[in-house]
Amino acid sequence: MSELQDLVALIRAETPLLVIETPDESRVIALFRQSLTHAWRALHRWSVTEGLRRLDIDREDESEGAPDLSATLQAIRSATQRGTYLLLDAHPYLGYASYQRALRDVIQRRDCQPHVLVMIGTRVELPPALEPFAVRFALRLPDANALLKLVQDEARAYAAENGGRRVEADAEAVKQIVRNLQGMSLTDARRIARHLIYRDGALGMGDLPELARLKFELLNKSGHLHYEYDTARFADVGGAARLKRWVEQRRVPFLQDPPPPGLDPPKGVLLLGVQGCGKSLLAKAVAGGFGVPLVRLDFGTLYDKYHGESEKNLRAALASTEQLAPCVLWIDEIEKGLAAGSGEGDGGLSRRVLGYLLTWMAERKSRVFLVATANQVHELPAELLRKGRFDEIFFVDLPDAAARAEIFALHLARRNLPREGIDLPALATAAEGYSGAEIEQVIVSALYAAHAAQAGIDTDALLQAVRDTRPLSVLMAEQVQALRAWALPRTVPAD
C-alpha cells in the first residue's frame, strides 16, 4: 500500500490519536489534504501562534478559536461535525494534568464525535498516560522518482531566478546525485540539491564529495561519527599488495546495485598488526579504493552512564552510517571498546554493545563496508573473530625490504625531497624491523639534523637517523613476536 492509502485506512478506522514525527509539516498537511478525496471529513490545523484554522474549505485565513490549547480541546469536544485535527507542537503542553484529561476525554469519545487527533512535531514524546492510545505513523522516505523531480524542480527554480540561465547538468552525475540522496527526507534532500546547484549553476561528478559531506553533517546529529575527508589512495600506501588486490576484486560488487549475479556485496575486514605499520592508513585507503566516503566511529563517545543510552547511541550511529551508504565505516582500535572480559566490571554494558554490533554485522543489508583495526588480538572477544563476522582477517606485518624501500620513496616524495643519489636498498636493509611510521620519523629526524647543520639530505644522513632510532620491534620485542607468532598461521598476510 502507498503512504496515502495507509493514512486513509487509519482515518477511516477513526483512529483517535495519531503521532507523526517529522520536521516537514508542510508535507504532512499536504498528505492530509490529499486524503480528503478518499475519506472526507472536516480538516483543521492548530498551532500556538495561529490557533485553530479550517483547511478543507476556503477559510484558512480565518481563526476558529484562541491559541490556548485547553480552549481548543474543549472546542473539539463540542464540535458537532467529526473532523481531523492536526495539532502542531502540542505535546510540550501535555505535561499538565488538565490538558491530559481534556485530551483523553476527546480520545475516548466522551460526549463527542469520533474525531481523529494528530500530534505533529520533530520529536513527539507523550506522557505515559496517553502513549497507549497513540498510533505512530511514519512518513516514507521519497523514492528515486520523487528525488529526481525535486532536483529538476530546483534546476528550473534556479533558471527562473537567473534570467533563464539553465543548470549545466551531466546526466550520469544527476543519476548519482539522486542515488546518494536516497534515504533522506524531502526537506533535507532539497537543501542539499539547492546547495549543489546554486554554488556554481551546474551538477557534475565533482559535486559528489560535497554531497557526501553535506549529507554526513545532516545525519550525524549525535557526534559519534567523524567524517574523514582525506581518504588515501592505495598508491599512497607501501606494501599490502594482497589487500589491495582483494579490495580491487570486490569494488564492482560493492558499488553495483544490485551486485552481479551470484555475488553478495562484501561486508568488511579486520586489520590486525603491529603498531605503526599502517593499519589506519590502509583503512583510509580502502575507502579510496572503493571510491566512497569514509566515516570513523568513536567508541569512546558511545558509552553513557545511564542504562540503555550506550546501546541507543550505537544504534543511532549505525543508522546514520547506513543512510550514507555506500560508504566505509572505520572502527579504530576496536579492542578498546569491545575487549573480552570487560563486561564483568561494567554491569554487562560492553557485552550488550558487542551483542548489538554483532547482530548488525550479521543482518545489515545496506552497503556499509566495515574496516576494524586492532593491535591487541588477545583482548578481542571470540565472537568477533569467528568466520562470517568479517569477510577476511588480514595481518599487517612489519614491512619487508621491498616495502621499506617503497615507503622511504613515498615519504621522500611527499616532502618534495630529491631521490637522486639516495640509496633506497641500503636504507631498506638498515631499517630492518622498522614500521612505516618509524621510517617516516627517520626522515623527519634527518630533516631536523640537516636543518640544524644547514646541510642537505643524503643517504648518510638518513642512515645516521636509522642508527639513532630504536624501533618498537626492539623496544617491545616480546609483545611484537607474540603477536606475529599468533597471527601469521591464523590470518591472511596483507602483503
PyMOL commands that set and color helices and strands:
alter all, ss='L'
color gray80, all
select helices_A, chain A and resi 3-12+25-35+69-78+91-95+97-107+131-133+144-161+171-181+186-200+205-219+234-236+241-249+251-255+279-290+299-301+309-323+334-336+342-344+349-363+377-379+382-385+401-414+424-430+436-453+459-467+472-475+477-487
alter helices_A, ss='H'
color red, helices_A
select strands_A, chain A and resi 17-21+42-47+51-54+63-65+83-88+116-121+134-136+168-169+202-203+225-228+268-273+294-297+327-331+368-374+392-396+492-493
alter strands_A, ss='S'
color yellow, strands_A
deselect
rebuild
show_as cartoon
